[in-house]
C-alpha cells in the first residue's frame, strides 16, 4: 500500500482526510522542531522518511519552508523524481504531480 508523507505535522487545522485515498498518512517531522540544529533535524527527517518508495509514495509539502527544502534535497540524493500531492482549493482535492529533481 502506498504511503503519504506529510512533511511537518500541523496543529489539526489542515484536513488530511482527502489524502488518505492515496495511502497511509505518515508525518516526517513533528510540529515543534528547530531548524537551527541541522544535525538533529536531518536525523529526524531521515527517520521520518524510513520506508519511502519513490515509485509509489507521495509527499505533501506542508510546514516550514526550510524543512520542506531539506526533505526534497535529501530525497533528491536517492531519487530522480518524487510524487507530490498538490492541494487545489477550488476543487478541494489533492492532485498527484510527479516532480523531476534532475535537469534534463
N, C-alpha and C positions, 0 to 999 in steps of 0.2 A: 504494500500500500504506500502511496506517495505521502510525503510529509510537507507541511507548510511551515517554514522557519520565519517567525516574526522577529525582526532584529532586536527590538527592545520592548520589553514588557511595558504596557501602559497602565494607566490607573483605572481602566474599565470604561473609559468614555468612548472607546473605539469598539464597535461591534464587529467581532471577527467571525461570527456565525456564517456569513456568506462564503468565507474562505474554506470552511470545513468541507465543502463539496470538492475541493482539490486535494484534500488529505488531512492527516492528523496535525493539529496545531502544536507547535513547539516554540519556545522562546529562546533566543540565543543568549541574551544578557538580561539581568534584572533591570527594573526601572531606575533604581538608585545605584549608579556605578560611576566612578571617577574616570574621566578621560586623561587625567594628569599622571596617572600611574599606568603607563602603557604596558609594562611587563605583566601586571596583573590583568589589565584589560585584554591583552592578546591571549593570555591563558584562559580567561573566561570565554572569549569568543571561540577559541579552539574547542573547548569543552562543549559549548553550546551548539557547535556545528558537527559534533560527532554523528556519524551515520548519514551525512548529507550526500545525496546522489544527484550529480549534475544532470542526469538524463530524466529523472522522474520527480524530483523535489522542486519546491518553489521557495522564493524569498519574498517577504513583504517588507519593503524598505521603510520602516517607521522608527522614529526615535531621534536621538542626537545625530546630526549630520556627520560629525566626526566618526562616530561609531559605525554608521552606515558605510562611510568610505572605507574604514578599516575592514569591515566584513567583505566588501566587494574586492578589496586588494588581496585579502587572504584567499578568497575563493578563486581569484584570478590566477593565483600561483598553481592551482590544481586543475582549473577548467578553462576552456576557451569560451564557453557560453554558460549563461545562468538563466534559469526560468524565473521570471519575476511576475508577481500578481500586482496589477495596477488597478486602483480603485477609481471607478468612474462615478462621479457624484450624480450626473444626470440620470444614468441608468441604474444607479445604486447597486452595482455589482462589480466583481473583480474580473478583469480581462487578463488572460495569460499572455505574456510577452517573452520573447527569447532575446536576451541581450548578448551580443558578441563582445568579449573583453579583449579581443585582439584586433589590431588593424588589418585590413585586407591585404 
